[in-house]
Amino acid sequence: DSIISNGYGIIYYASHLLVKKSIDNGYMVGSRGSIGSSLVATMTDITEVNPLPPHYFCADCHFSDFEIDPSVRSGYDLESRHCPNCQQPMQGDGQNIPFETFLGFEGDKVPDIDLNFSSQFQEHAHAHTKEIFGETKVLRAGTIGTVAEKTAFGYVSGYFENVPTAKGPHDAYKEYLAHGCQGMKRTTGQHPGGILVIPQDMDVFDFTPVQYPANNPNSQWMTSHYEFHDIHDNILKLDILGHIDPTAMKFLEDISGIDVRKIPMNDEPTLSLFTTTKALKLDERKSLDKNGAAGLPEFGTPFVRRMLDIAQPKTFSDLVQVTGLAHGTNVWANNAQELITKDGLSLQDVIGCRDDIMTEMIAKGLDPKLSFQIMEDVRKGRKLSTTMISEMKKHQVPDWYIESCDVIQYLFPKAHAVAYCMMGFRVAWFKVHHPLAYYAQYFSLRAEAFELNTMLKGVDAMIHRIEDISSRLNIYNEHRATTKERNILATLEVAVEMYLRGYSFSNFDVRTAPATQFSLDPQDDMALMIPFNAIDGLGSGVALSIVEAREHHEFISIEDIASRSQITQTSLEAIRMLGGLTGLQE
């Protein structure tokens, strides 16, 4: 009712059309922020997240059962059950997220719908807004790039170097002048996903002058001359962002033929992956980790993997807690971590997501509006008022809970955490049940750097390199691990795991290598083929030119490769070092 009466229906409908367009083209859409706490958004297919309390439902006869043990925090944690009416297996759903976190306590807050589209489809989603609203009614949100501190100092120093009559002053005076240049407009750009929508009965110039980004007249989009933050109270912005997870879902569906939406969210072997490597069936003698989360979105960083070792999540709702703890500020370190390790509390006891504060306080008997305000103050890093503390104590809220609230600086929305967990769990399911599809996805889309000569030498060589880089992560001299080495470290960890499970990379061969994606080897069902663009310095454009030339006519010599593609001599030598030119004459 508040959506219609406040005129927010168009925001939902436009978002629905954008998501439908993406799904019709084969790409899922992930939701961000608290949109998943709105049941209307769930029913209009804007988000997969269901905010209702945990429940069973039957897809065949539409029977539902909401009489669930209150200790169950997610419908995905419910045990398997058959429908009492038609005997078909029922599904569990519902994450128990109050709508107030999205629309405000009175339901009058402007909906801020942020959506993660595949980076491969994002441009088409942007273009679709022109079809929905009209070419002249949408524009990109403009950004203004300003002069940073070091750049300003460089400007001042350059002036004194280039102007003969100017005497070089002391650095203190240069810093004084540079301070005056800081924050000045340097260039203009555009928000990566923000699309501004002009009402049908108004003109863009009622809100802002327009321009081309960076004054490029060939740009397909105009942008607002004003930075969006200057006009955000006056105009609707749709956040159509690019993200890797929807791309990964499409990749996994294409390579396996499996509909990712049908993956069970309570699959026991997959859940075990977050606490042990047993489901991976790998050689434990050389395993580098206690859990199998390496390479999983949201769970694969060293920080979160260590958190998993401590928190020991057993259910989907536990994973949501971990995601909230990992994305918050002052939520895990010196807070929940201490409560779990020293005070013996469980993962479900501690505060993980903002919404849980409101539901917990209401369950304790506090006034709903006060519960909402407590949640809002805690998530924004404000100290609890004496009135709040008094009411919390009156309703038997433990002291540790109140102290935990006062430490927190930022809390993640539960709907966002659930959306991330759903994507991450699906990837984890493939890791357990379709390993090569998972590894092909990881190396094609998520790995940021490769060291192919090490990766092709096998487990011992990779472990030795991992130990080398790891030993230099926390030193502060010229031997400190570089950013590229840190990225290589993450790639090698996943590659070692793959080898320990009995899988490997095929020998690189210029006559069979794919262009840009790691692919299943048709000659070896235990191996992946390495693409051309995994070679250092060989970009996707060059990779495609090699494969295109090869498909037109088989390569007869190394000189033939060089003459019919865009490959450089350096890249050819890199392929030679990998053994990829074996059997070809010069």
C-alpha positions as CSV (number, residue, x, y, z in Angstrom):
1,D,0.0,0.0,0.0
2,S,2.8,2.4,0.9
3,I,4.5,1.6,-2.4
4,I,1.4,2.7,-4.4
5,S,0.4,5.6,-2.3
6,N,3.9,7.1,-2.4
7,G,4.2,6.7,-6.1
8,Y,7.0,4.1,-5.9
9,G,5.4,1.6,-8.1
10,I,7.2,2.8,-11.2
11,I,10.6,2.1,-9.5
12,Y,9.5,-1.5,-8.9
13,Y,8.0,-2.0,-12.4
14,A,11.1,-0.5,-14.2
15,S,13.4,-2.8,-12.1
16,H,11.1,-5.8,-13.0
17,L,11.4,-5.0,-16.7
18,L,15.2,-4.7,-16.5
19,V,15.5,-8.0,-14.6
20,K,13.1,-9.7,-17.0
21,K,15.2,-8.5,-20.0
22,S,18.3,-9.9,-18.5
23,I,16.8,-13.3,-17.6
24,D,15.2,-13.6,-21.1
25,N,18.7,-13.3,-22.4
26,G,20.1,-16.0,-20.2
27,Y,21.6,-13.9,-17.4
28,M,20.5,-14.0,-13.8
29,V,20.5,-10.8,-11.8
30,G,21.8,-10.4,-8.2
31,S,20.3,-8.0,-5.8
32,R,22.2,-5.6,-3.5
33,G,21.3,-3.7,-0.4
34,S,18.0,-4.3,1.4
35,I,15.8,-4.8,-1.7
36,G,15.5,-8.5,-0.7
37,S,13.5,-7.4,2.4
38,S,10.6,-6.3,0.2
39,L,8.1,-9.2,-0.6
40,V,6.8,-7.1,-3.5
41,A,10.3,-7.3,-5.0
42,T,10.4,-11.0,-4.6
43,M,6.9,-11.5,-6.1
44,T,7.9,-9.3,-9.1
45,D,11.1,-11.3,-9.7
46,I,13.3,-8.4,-8.9
47,T,15.1,-10.4,-6.3
48,E,15.4,-14.1,-5.4
49,V,15.5,-13.4,-1.7
50,N,12.3,-14.2,0.1
51,P,11.9,-12.1,3.2
52,L,9.0,-14.1,4.8
53,P,9.6,-16.1,7.9
54,P,11.0,-19.7,7.2
55,H,8.3,-21.9,5.7
56,Y,7.5,-24.9,3.6
57,F,5.7,-24.6,0.3
58,C,4.6,-27.1,-2.3
59,A,5.2,-26.1,-5.9
60,D,2.6,-28.6,-7.1
61,C,-0.6,-27.9,-5.1
62,H,0.6,-24.6,-3.4
63,F,0.2,-25.9,0.1
64,S,2.3,-23.9,2.6
65,D,3.2,-24.3,6.2
66,F,4.5,-21.4,8.4
67,E,4.3,-23.3,11.7
68,I,8.1,-23.7,12.0
69,D,10.4,-24.0,15.0
70,P,11.3,-20.3,15.8
71,S,15.0,-21.4,16.2
72,V,15.2,-22.0,12.4
73,R,16.5,-18.8,10.9
74,S,16.3,-19.7,7.2
75,G,13.9,-21.7,5.1
76,Y,16.9,-23.3,3.5
77,D,17.8,-24.9,6.8
78,L,14.5,-26.9,7.0
79,E,14.6,-30.6,6.8
80,S,13.2,-32.4,3.7
81,R,9.4,-33.0,4.0
82,H,6.6,-34.2,1.7
83,C,3.4,-32.3,1.1
84,P,0.6,-33.7,3.3
85,N,-1.9,-33.0,0.4
86,C,-0.2,-34.4,-2.7
87,Q,2.9,-36.2,-1.2
88,Q,5.3,-34.3,-3.5
89,P,8.6,-33.0,-1.9
90,M,8.1,-29.5,-0.5
91,Q,10.6,-26.7,-0.6
92,G,11.9,-24.5,2.2
93,D,12.2,-20.8,1.8
94,G,12.0,-17.5,3.8
95,Q,14.8,-15.6,5.4
96,N,12.8,-13.6,8.0
97,I,13.8,-10.0,7.0
98,P,11.6,-7.1,8.1
99,F,10.6,-4.7,5.3
100,E,11.4,-1.7,7.4
101,T,15.1,-2.0,6.6
102,F,14.2,-1.1,3.0
103,L,11.2,1.1,3.1
104,G,11.6,2.7,6.6
105,F,9.4,2.1,9.6
106,E,6.4,4.1,8.1
107,G,7.0,2.7,4.6
108,D,7.7,6.1,3.3
109,K,11.4,5.8,2.5
110,V,12.3,6.1,-1.3
111,P,13.2,2.6,-2.5
112,D,16.9,2.3,-3.5
113,I,16.9,-0.7,-5.8
114,D,20.5,-1.7,-6.6
115,L,20.9,-4.7,-9.0
116,N,24.0,-6.7,-10.1
117,F,23.8,-7.5,-13.8
118,S,26.3,-9.6,-15.6
119,S,29.1,-7.4,-16.8
120,Q,28.5,-9.0,-20.2
121,F,24.9,-7.8,-20.2
122,Q,25.2,-4.5,-18.3
123,E,25.5,-2.4,-21.4
124,H,22.3,-3.9,-22.8
125,A,20.5,-3.3,-19.5
126,H,21.5,0.4,-19.7
127,A,20.3,0.6,-23.2
128,H,16.9,-1.0,-22.2
129,T,16.2,2.0,-20.0
130,K,16.0,4.1,-23.2
131,E,13.3,1.7,-24.5
132,I,11.4,1.8,-21.2
133,F,11.4,5.6,-20.6
134,G,12.4,7.1,-23.9
135,E,15.7,8.3,-25.4
136,T,15.5,11.8,-24.0
137,K,14.3,10.8,-20.5
138,V,17.4,8.9,-19.3
139,L,21.1,9.9,-18.9
140,R,24.1,8.6,-17.0
141,A,24.9,10.0,-13.6
142,G,27.9,12.3,-13.9
143,T,30.9,12.2,-11.7
144,I,33.6,14.9,-11.2
145,G,37.2,13.8,-10.8
146,T,39.1,16.2,-8.5
147,V,42.8,17.0,-8.0
148,A,44.3,14.7,-5.4
149,E,47.0,15.8,-2.8
150,K,50.0,14.3,-4.6
151,T,48.8,15.5,-8.0
152,A,48.4,19.1,-6.7
153,F,51.9,19.0,-5.3
154,G,53.1,17.9,-8.7
155,Y,51.3,20.8,-10.4
156,V,53.0,23.3,-8.0
157,S,56.4,21.7,-8.4
158,G,56.1,21.6,-12.1
159,Y,55.2,25.3,-12.2
160,F,58.3,26.3,-10.3
161,E,60.5,24.1,-12.5
162,N,59.0,25.5,-15.8
163,V,58.7,29.2,-15.0
164,P,62.2,30.7,-15.2
165,T,61.3,33.8,-13.2
166,A,59.8,31.8,-10.3
167,K,62.2,30.9,-7.5
168,G,61.9,27.4,-6.0
169,P,60.4,27.9,-2.5
170,H,60.6,25.5,0.4
171,D,58.4,22.4,0.3
172,A,56.3,23.9,3.1
173,Y,55.2,26.7,0.8
174,K,54.7,24.3,-2.1
175,E,52.4,22.2,0.2
176,Y,50.5,25.4,1.1
177,L,49.9,26.2,-2.5
178,A,49.1,22.6,-3.4
179,H,46.5,22.6,-0.6
180,G,44.6,25.3,-2.5
181,C,44.5,23.2,-5.6
182,Q,43.2,20.1,-3.9
183,G,39.6,19.2,-4.7
184,M,39.5,21.3,-7.8
185,K,37.8,19.8,-10.9
186,R,40.2,17.8,-13.0
187,T,37.9,15.8,-15.3
188,T,34.4,14.5,-15.6
189,G,33.2,10.9,-15.9
190,Q,30.2,8.8,-15.3
191,H,28.9,6.6,-12.5
192,P,29.5,2.9,-13.4
193,G,25.9,1.9,-13.1
194,G,23.8,5.0,-12.3
195,I,21.0,5.9,-14.7
196,L,19.0,9.1,-14.0
197,V,15.3,9.0,-15.0
198,I,13.5,12.3,-15.9
199,P,9.7,12.4,-15.3
200,Q,7.6,12.4,-18.5
201,D,6.2,15.8,-17.8
202,M,9.5,17.4,-17.2
203,D,12.8,18.2,-19.0
204,V,16.3,17.2,-18.1
205,F,17.2,20.9,-17.9
206,D,14.8,21.2,-15.0
207,F,17.3,19.3,-13.0
208,T,20.8,19.7,-14.5
209,P,22.9,20.8,-17.5
210,V,24.1,17.9,-19.5
211,Q,27.4,17.0,-21.2
212,Y,29.5,14.2,-22.7
213,P,31.7,12.3,-20.2
214,A,35.3,13.7,-20.5
215,N,33.9,15.9,-23.3
216,N,33.9,13.0,-25.7
217,P,31.2,13.8,-28.3
218,N,31.3,10.2,-29.6
219,S,29.9,8.8,-26.3
220,Q,26.6,7.0,-26.6
221,W,25.4,8.6,-23.4
222,M,25.0,12.1,-22.1
223,T,25.8,12.7,-18.4
224,S,24.6,15.1,-15.8
225,H,26.9,18.1,-15.5
226,Y,26.2,18.1,-11.7
227,E,27.5,15.3,-9.7
228,F,24.6,13.0,-8.7
229,H,25.1,13.6,-5.0
230,D,24.2,17.3,-5.6
231,I,20.8,16.4,-7.0
232,H,20.0,13.0,-5.5
233,D,17.0,14.2,-3.5
234,N,15.3,15.5,-6.7
235,I,15.6,12.7,-9.2
236,L,15.3,9.0,-9.6
237,K,18.5,7.0,-10.1
238,L,18.5,3.3,-11.1
239,D,21.6,1.5,-10.1
240,I,22.4,-1.0,-12.9
241,L,25.7,-2.4,-11.8
242,G,28.0,-5.0,-13.3
243,H,29.1,-8.0,-11.3
244,I,30.9,-11.2,-12.0
245,D,28.5,-13.6,-10.2
246,P,25.7,-13.5,-12.8
247,T,28.3,-14.1,-15.5
248,A,29.6,-17.1,-13.5
249,M,26.1,-18.5,-13.3
250,K,25.7,-18.3,-17.1
251,F,29.2,-19.9,-17.6
252,L,28.3,-22.8,-15.3
253,E,25.0,-23.4,-16.9
254,D,26.5,-23.3,-20.4
255,I,29.3,-25.7,-19.5
256,S,27.2,-28.2,-17.5
257,G,23.7,-27.9,-18.8
258,I,22.4,-27.6,-15.2
259,D,19.8,-24.9,-14.2
260,V,21.5,-23.1,-11.3
261,R,18.1,-22.1,-9.9
262,K,17.4,-25.8,-9.1
263,I,20.4,-26.3,-7.0
264,P,19.3,-27.4,-3.4
265,M,20.4,-24.8,-0.8
266,N,20.6,-27.5,1.9
267,D,22.9,-29.9,0.1
268,E,25.0,-31.5,2.9
269,P,28.2,-32.1,1.0
270,T,28.2,-28.5,-0.2
271,L,27.6,-27.2,3.4
272,S,30.4,-29.3,4.7
273,L,32.8,-27.5,2.3
274,F,32.8,-24.4,4.6
275,T,34.3,-26.4,7.6
276,T,36.2,-29.3,6.0
277,T,37.7,-30.5,2.7
278,K,36.3,-34.0,3.1
279,A,33.7,-33.5,0.2
280,L,36.5,-32.6,-2.2
281,K,38.1,-36.1,-1.8
282,L,41.6,-34.7,-2.2
283,D,45.0,-35.9,-1.1
284,E,45.1,-34.7,2.5
285,R,48.8,-35.1,2.8
286,K,49.5,-31.9,0.8
287,S,46.3,-30.0,1.5
288,L,46.9,-26.4,2.4
289,D,43.6,-25.6,4.1
290,K,41.2,-26.9,6.8
291,N,38.1,-26.0,4.8
292,G,37.3,-26.0,1.1
293,A,36.3,-22.4,0.6
294,A,39.3,-21.3,-1.5
295,G,38.1,-19.7,-4.7
296,L,34.4,-19.3,-3.6
297,P,32.9,-15.8,-4.0
298,E,32.5,-14.0,-0.6
299,F,34.2,-16.9,1.2
300,G,37.5,-17.4,-0.6
301,T,39.6,-14.7,0.9
302,P,42.2,-15.7,3.5
303,F,40.4,-13.5,6.1
304,V,37.0,-15.2,5.6
305,R,38.6,-18.7,5.4
306,R,40.2,-18.1,8.8
307,M,36.8,-16.9,10.1
308,L,35.2,-20.1,8.8
309,D,37.7,-22.1,10.8
310,I,36.7,-20.3,14.0
311,A,33.0,-19.9,13.4
312,Q,32.4,-23.5,12.0
313,P,29.1,-22.7,10.1
314,K,26.8,-25.7,9.7
315,T,23.7,-24.2,8.0
316,F,22.8,-21.7,5.3
317,S,21.8,-19.2,8.0
318,D,25.2,-19.6,9.5
319,L,26.7,-18.7,6.2
320,V,24.6,-15.5,6.1
321,Q,25.9,-14.7,9.6
322,V,29.5,-15.1,8.3
323,T,28.9,-12.9,5.4
324,G,27.4,-10.2,7.6
325,L,30.3,-10.5,10.0
326,A,32.9,-10.3,7.1
327,H,31.3,-7.1,5.6
328,G,30.6,-5.2,8.8
329,T,33.0,-2.8,10.6
330,N,34.0,-3.7,14.2
331,V,31.6,-6.6,14.0
332,W,34.0,-9.6,13.9
333,A,37.4,-8.5,15.2
334,N,37.4,-7.5,18.9
335,N,33.7,-8.3,19.0
336,A,32.0,-11.5,17.7
337,Q,35.3,-13.3,17.4
338,E,36.0,-12.8,21.1
339,L,32.4,-13.7,22.1
340,I,32.7,-17.0,20.2
341,T,36.3,-18.0,21.1
342,K,36.4,-16.8,24.7
343,D,32.8,-16.6,25.9
344,G,31.5,-19.7,24.3
345,L,28.7,-18.1,22.3
346,S,27.6,-19.7,19.0
347,L,27.6,-18.1,15.6
348,Q,23.8,-17.6,15.8
349,D,24.1,-15.9,19.1
350,V,26.3,-12.9,18.0
351,I,25.2,-9.9,15.9
352,G,25.9,-10.5,12.2
353,C,23.4,-8.5,10.1
354,R,21.5,-5.2,10.9
355,D,18.0,-6.7,10.5
356,D,18.6,-9.3,13.2
357,I,18.9,-6.6,15.8
358,M,15.3,-5.5,15.0
359,T,13.8,-9.0,14.9
360,E,15.7,-9.9,18.1
361,M,14.6,-6.9,20.0
362,I,10.9,-7.4,18.9
363,A,11.2,-11.0,20.0
364,K,12.4,-9.8,23.4
365,G,9.3,-7.7,23.7
366,L,10.6,-4.2,22.9
367,D,8.4,-1.7,21.1
368,P,8.8,-2.3,17.3
369,K,9.6,1.4,16.5
370,L,12.2,1.5,19.3
371,S,13.6,-1.8,18.0
372,F,13.9,-0.3,14.5
373,Q,15.6,2.8,15.9
374,I,18.1,0.7,17.8
375,M,18.9,-1.2,14.6
376,E,19.4,2.1,12.7
377,D,21.6,3.6,15.3
378,V,23.8,0.5,15.6
379,R,24.2,0.0,11.9
380,K,25.3,3.6,11.5
381,G,27.9,3.4,14.3
382,R,26.0,5.6,16.8
383,K,26.1,4.9,20.5
384,L,22.9,3.6,22.1
385,S,21.0,6.2,24.1
386,T,20.4,5.7,27.8
387,T,16.7,5.2,27.1
388,M,17.5,2.4,24.6
389,I,19.9,0.7,27.1
390,S,17.4,1.0,29.9
391,E,14.6,-0.6,27.8
392,M,17.0,-3.4,26.5
393,K,18.0,-4.3,30.1
394,K,14.3,-4.2,31.2
395,H,13.6,-6.8,28.6
396,Q,16.5,-9.1,29.6
397,V,18.8,-8.3,26.7
398,P,22.2,-9.5,27.9
399,D,25.0,-7.0,28.8
400,W,27.3,-8.6,26.2
401,Y,24.7,-7.9,23.5
402,I,24.4,-4.2,24.5
403,E,28.2,-3.9,24.6
404,S,28.5,-5.5,21.2
405,C,26.1,-3.0,19.8
406,D,28.1,-0.1,21.1
407,V,31.3,-1.3,19.4
408,I,29.8,-1.7,15.9
409,Q,30.5,1.0,13.3
410,Y,28.7,-0.5,10.3
411,L,26.3,-3.5,9.8
412,F,25.6,-5.3,6.5
413,P,22.0,-5.7,5.4
414,K,20.8,-9.3,5.7
415,A,19.1,-9.3,2.3
416,H,22.4,-8.5,0.7
417,A,24.1,-11.2,2.7
418,V,21.5,-13.7,1.7
419,A,21.8,-12.8,-2.0
420,Y,25.6,-13.2,-1.9
421,C,25.3,-16.5,-0.1
422,M,22.9,-17.9,-2.6
423,M,25.4,-17.1,-5.4
424,G,28.3,-18.4,-3.4
425,F,26.5,-21.6,-2.4
426,R,25.7,-22.4,-6.1
427,V,29.3,-22.0,-7.0
428,A,30.3,-24.2,-4.0
429,W,27.8,-26.9,-5.2
430,F,29.5,-27.1,-8.6
431,K,32.9,-27.3,-6.8
432,V,31.7,-30.5,-5.0
433,H,29.5,-32.1,-7.7
434,H,31.0,-30.8,-11.0
435,P,34.6,-30.0,-10.3
436,L,36.0,-29.3,-13.7
437,A,33.0,-26.9,-14.5
438,Y,33.8,-25.1,-11.3
439,Y,37.6,-24.8,-12.0
440,A,37.0,-23.7,-15.6
441,Q,34.7,-21.0,-14.2
442,Y,37.2,-19.9,-11.6
443,F,40.2,-19.7,-13.8
444,S,38.2,-18.1,-16.7
445,L,36.4,-15.4,-14.7
446,R,37.9,-14.9,-11.2
447,A,41.6,-15.6,-11.3
448,E,43.4,-12.3,-11.8
449,A,46.9,-13.5,-12.6
450,F,48.6,-16.7,-13.9
451,E,52.1,-18.2,-13.7
452,L,51.6,-21.0,-16.3
453,N,55.2,-22.3,-16.2
454,T,54.7,-23.1,-12.5
455,M,51.1,-24.3,-12.9
456,L,52.1,-26.9,-15.5
457,K,55.0,-28.3,-13.4
458,G,52.6,-29.8,-10.9
459,V,51.8,-29.8,-7.2
460,D,55.3,-29.6,-5.7
461,A,56.3,-26.7,-7.8
462,M,53.2,-24.8,-7.0
463,I,53.4,-25.4,-3.3
464,H,57.0,-24.2,-3.3
465,R,56.0,-21.0,-5.1
466,I,53.1,-20.5,-2.7
467,E,55.5,-20.8,0.3
468,D,57.9,-18.3,-1.4
469,I,55.2,-15.7,-1.9
470,S,53.6,-16.3,1.5
471,S,56.9,-15.7,3.2
472,R,57.1,-12.2,1.7
473,L,53.5,-11.0,2.3
474,N,54.2,-9.1,5.5
475,I,57.7,-7.8,5.1
476,Y,58.3,-4.1,4.3
477,N,61.3,-4.0,2.0
478,E,62.1,-4.5,-1.7
479,H,61.4,-8.2,-1.3
480,R,57.8,-7.7,-0.3
481,A,55.3,-9.7,-2.5
482,T,54.0,-7.5,-5.3
483,T,50.3,-7.1,-6.1
484,K,50.7,-9.5,-9.0
485,E,52.4,-12.1,-6.9
486,R,49.5,-11.9,-4.4
487,N,47.0,-12.5,-7.2
488,I,49.2,-15.4,-8.4
489,L,49.1,-16.8,-4.9
490,A,45.3,-17.0,-4.9
491,T,45.4,-18.7,-8.3
492,L,48.0,-21.2,-7.3
493,E,46.0,-22.2,-4.1
494,V,43.0,-23.2,-6.3
495,A,45.3,-24.9,-8.8
496,V,46.9,-27.0,-6.1
497,E,43.5,-28.0,-4.8
498,M,42.5,-29.0,-8.3
499,Y,45.6,-31.2,-8.8
500,L,45.1,-32.8,-5.3
501,R,41.7,-33.9,-6.5
502,G,43.2,-35.7,-9.4
503,Y,42.6,-33.1,-12.1
504,S,45.2,-31.2,-14.1
505,F,45.8,-28.8,-17.0
506,S,46.4,-30.2,-20.4
507,N,49.8,-29.4,-22.1
508,F,49.5,-26.1,-23.9
509,D,49.2,-26.5,-27.7
510,V,48.8,-23.6,-30.1
511,R,46.8,-25.9,-32.5
512,T,44.1,-26.7,-29.9
513,A,44.1,-24.0,-27.2
514,P,40.9,-22.0,-26.7
515,A,40.9,-18.2,-27.1
516,T,39.7,-16.7,-23.8
517,Q,38.1,-19.4,-21.6
518,F,39.5,-22.4,-19.8
519,S,37.7,-25.3,-21.4
520,L,37.0,-29.1,-20.8
521,D,39.5,-31.1,-22.8
522,P,37.7,-33.4,-25.2
523,Q,40.7,-35.8,-25.2
524,D,41.0,-36.0,-21.3
525,D,37.9,-35.9,-19.0
526,M,40.2,-35.1,-16.1
527,A,41.9,-32.0,-17.5
528,L,41.3,-28.4,-18.5
529,M,42.7,-26.7,-21.6
530,I,44.5,-23.3,-21.0
531,P,43.4,-20.4,-23.2
532,F,45.7,-18.1,-25.1
533,N,44.8,-15.0,-23.0
534,A,46.1,-16.7,-19.8
535,I,49.6,-16.1,-21.2
536,D,51.2,-12.9,-19.8
537,G,50.8,-10.0,-22.1
538,L,48.6,-11.8,-24.6
539,G,45.2,-10.0,-24.6
540,S,41.8,-11.2,-25.6
541,G,41.9,-9.5,-29.0
542,V,45.1,-11.2,-30.0
543,A,43.8,-14.5,-28.6
544,L,40.7,-14.3,-30.8
545,S,42.8,-13.4,-33.8
546,I,44.9,-16.6,-33.4
547,V,41.9,-18.8,-33.1
548,E,40.1,-17.1,-36.0
549,A,43.2,-17.6,-38.2
550,R,43.5,-21.3,-37.1
551,E,39.8,-22.0,-37.9
552,H,40.3,-20.5,-41.3
553,H,43.3,-22.6,-42.1
554,E,45.4,-24.9,-40.0
555,F,48.8,-23.5,-39.0
556,I,51.7,-25.0,-40.9
557,S,54.6,-23.2,-39.2
558,I,55.6,-20.7,-36.5
559,E,56.1,-18.1,-39.1
560,D,52.5,-18.8,-40.4
561,I,51.1,-18.1,-36.9
562,A,53.0,-14.7,-36.7
563,S,51.9,-13.6,-40.2
564,R,48.2,-14.6,-39.9
565,S,47.5,-13.3,-36.4
566,Q,48.2,-10.3,-34.2
567,I,50.6,-12.2,-31.9
568,T,53.9,-10.5,-30.9
569,Q,57.3,-12.2,-30.9
570,T,57.4,-12.0,-27.1
571,S,54.1,-13.9,-26.8
572,L,55.3,-16.5,-29.4
573,E,58.4,-17.1,-27.2
574,A,56.2,-17.5,-24.1
575,I,54.2,-20.1,-26.0
576,R,57.4,-21.8,-27.0
577,M,58.6,-21.9,-23.4
578,L,55.3,-23.7,-22.5
579,G,55.9,-26.3,-25.2
580,G,53.0,-25.0,-27.2
581,L,54.9,-25.0,-30.5
582,T,56.2,-28.6,-30.4
583,G,55.9,-30.3,-33.7
584,L,55.7,-27.1,-35.8
585,Q,58.5,-26.1,-38.1
586,E,59.9,-22.6,-37.9
